[in-house]
Amino acid sequence: MKNKINRRDFIKKLGIGAGVTGLALAGCDSKSKEIAKTETTLTEIPTDKMTYRTNPKTGEKVSILGYGCMRWPTKSGDSARDAADEIDQETVNRLVDTAIAHGVNYFDTSPAYCKGRSERATGIALARHPRESYYIATKLSNFAPQTWSREASINMYRNSLKELQTDYIDYMLLHAIGMGGGMEEFQKRYIDNGMLDFLVAERDAGRIKNLGFSYHGDVAVFDWALANHDKYKWDFVQIQMNYLDWKHARELNPRNTDGEYLYGELEKRGIPAVIMEPLLGGRLSNVPDHIAARLKQREPEKSVASWAFRYAGTHPGVLTVLSGMTYMEHLEDNLRTYCPLEPLTDEEMEFLYDTADLMVKYPTVACNDCKYCMPCPYGIDIPSILLHYNKCVNQGYVVKDSQAENYAEARKAFLVGYDRSVPKLRQASHCIGCNQCSHHCPQGIDIPKELHRIDNYVESLKQQTI
Amino acid sequence: MKQDNISPTPKSKRKKTSALKLIRQIVAAVSIAMVTLLFLDFTGATHAWLGWMAKIQFLPALLSLNLAVIIGLIILTLVFGRLYCSVICPLGIMQDVFAWFGKKSKKNRYGYSPAKRALRYTMLAVMIVAIVAGIGGVVALLAPYSAYGRIAQSLLAPVWQWGNNLLASWAESRDSYAFYSVDVWLRGGITLAVAAVTLIALGVLAWRNGRTYCNTICPVGTVLGFLSRFSLLKPVIDTSKCNSCGLCARNCKGACINSKEHTIDYSRCVTCFDCLDKCNKGAISYTLRQPSVAKQSDRGATNASRREFMTVTAAIATSAALHAQEKTVDGGLAVIVDKKKPIRKTKIVPPGAKSIKNLESHCTACQLCVAACPNGVLRPSTALDSLMQPESSYERGYCRPECTRCSDVCPAGAIRPITVEDKSSVQIGHAVWVKANCVPLTDGVECGNCARHCPTGAITMVSSDVDNPDSPKIPVVNTERCIGCGACENLCPARPFSAIYVEGHEVHRTI
């Protein structure tokens, strides 16, 4: 305790109390509470402020924050998505309790999640609450082709009901249509075996309340499914959407489709959208420093991730936004964002799209100046070049095109700073690509590729082709 | 243009400067500042605004056949006399500055001397012959604007750049990008030596005797002097007021006032208005009136100092080259050997020059292009037939695709204006591969830096062994597409001699 007080005093002296709430909360004697008031900006999360969206078919109110159950924690403290050790059920229960206490009522799982262990863990945690206090979403997943038979598929479905300790599913999805073999695979997986018809019949029978699909990959499958909306009457569709994927999904991965298109198609048909990957696998939370600074500058007291969640939630056609929350801190942060949701203004939307442009076009290079790559036999000062580039990215001096507001300033800062940081003869233009450096790099940077990319950027600035 | 100069009051010793002289001084100061800035400005920012200052210089205008300027200057001279020499010619103004200091140290130091006609017309003849015969070195040595250009480029610019670099390091410490540092490169030892000697010789001459150079050597002075004899306006001595005190003659930097005979040699008068200012009696005025005594007599002894100057000038031409030394000190980085200039069969001249012949026949070697080149490409030639005229080489940089500065600034039509687009299709030379230096073969590493940076895509990397696709890749040049910009030569990792270098074209071609 003494140690903690000392640390607190120290921090207090530094005057950065606001950022160290966790430490302040750690002390629990009366004195520390007094200090906590002045040292924290985090207030209690309200339990009655959750934003809800209405399912147009059933009229049910769905919390804008949906719990993604693909990353339950394991006992070792990792995410069960990647770790093989036992799921920490106690923590799962605590997470679910906290979520429900704050108004979360949508839980999204799948037979495939957490190496097949998610539905059981989710079921255990949820069964401790009244069944009508939450909605369960699960999927007819598509593992290996041996599970594609009608019999295996129906078994999978029945097993989901069993694991989730329920006799009906609120939201049932065809899992990740468009993945793998595109239309052909979709046909085999859900049509030829009659499973889609089976699920439609289950919906008619009331054991499935809402039927939808989640989509990744081949857009032809997405288009086909929507073209047959009249036949299948999709109650909802789960898509990947975030401010980076809105316009850049295709750019980042040619197999993906821009969120703008996907959401637009759903909105046209009045189909509610369930959003997955609002954080793009954490990439919109663990952003480059300059992006973090850019976002933090606008909202110093909110998390970087909160921008992505507000973004997803701002779209009115969104029913719920899924977040796979492994840790209590993740859940708390998301609850703060959504209790209640403060929609983005148009200006903030633009700000995020500009941010996305920056992220896509000019990511920083992961160099931390260890100099293992040096000396370059041809005299290039590799770390200085990469650090100068990163510095410019961080300072917003790496521009996308000449229309950028600060183009003239950025161009000057980049070029003048380049000559200052790196003598001309040691600049990237002299890299011959012999690649004797890359295997020394602990960060695994493809050094010649990065140097040539930077050189191209320098050329385009000099020639003013951008 | 009546007598708008204020008559001096005999009572006061400190005389008020006449309006005409004041105007002349102000215009001259602005003019020399602008021309000098052209040579000093390495950013290229002022070239668009002040480029015309170089283009109104007499000899460049003549060589580029810029008729408007030539006619303008002729009319100017026919109306006002050799005003050109007082307010436009930077070398003339520079001499006035030295002369001003000279007069500070010793008052009334000049005196009348007869014209050196023979010398003047000989020098003019030499100049004409040199231009016609295309002996660039002689033209460059005699031309006044070029002489000033060399002084500004070789002597002033480095000082300016060092000053800039001081500011740049200060800016860097303040994290500002307002100033950036530049390489101070004392290119061309001969040019530097010529500039230094010219400056010293002219400085001494001007200090002691005023406009000696202008009235004996300068071919432009001779031509304009011939015209100014017929100018409308000229300083005239009113013999009814003149008491032959000789004050005017002793303050005439042109040594052209014969106060005893009340005559002025208008071919040497540079219209400085100093005499109007000096005359206590108000006997000299700048008017339309013809002088009462028209005949001039001007035969006399050769001025010793003039001979001295000629000797010095001749010595310059044979002076040895100074090699600019530069050295960079680095920490733990691999040592980079400086590149050496390859022996080129044909020299390279910048795009816009059209041909080596065109450049040599128009260039006055004023060094403006050399001063303007931001890429370390242009430097004064050391060859005798094109002494101090620019030529390109790529040890320090290459002729970058976005740059047309030399063609923008050239006042003489030696490097004609060219656009960035046109430049990309003008072949000033072609790249040649030197097998013995190529690093994939010598170091066994992948390279292709020449191909990667070729702006026209003229270089392809191919297997060195036709039958073995895994053999080291070497560059092959499609000379039809190569423009000779030197990116390959400059960025080639082989040192000191590149494995690929540019051979110039005598006549530039368009792809």
Interface residues (C-beta under 8 A of the other chain):
Chain A: M374 P375 C376 P377 Y378 G379 D381 E409 K412 A413 V416 G417 D419 R420 P423 K424 L425 R426 S429 H430 C431 I432 G433 C434 N435 Q436 H452 K462 Q463 Q464
Chain B: E172 Y177 Y180 S181 T328 D330 G332 L333 A334 V335 I336 G397 R400 P401 E402 V439 D443 V445 E446 C447 G448 N449 R452 H453 L491 P493
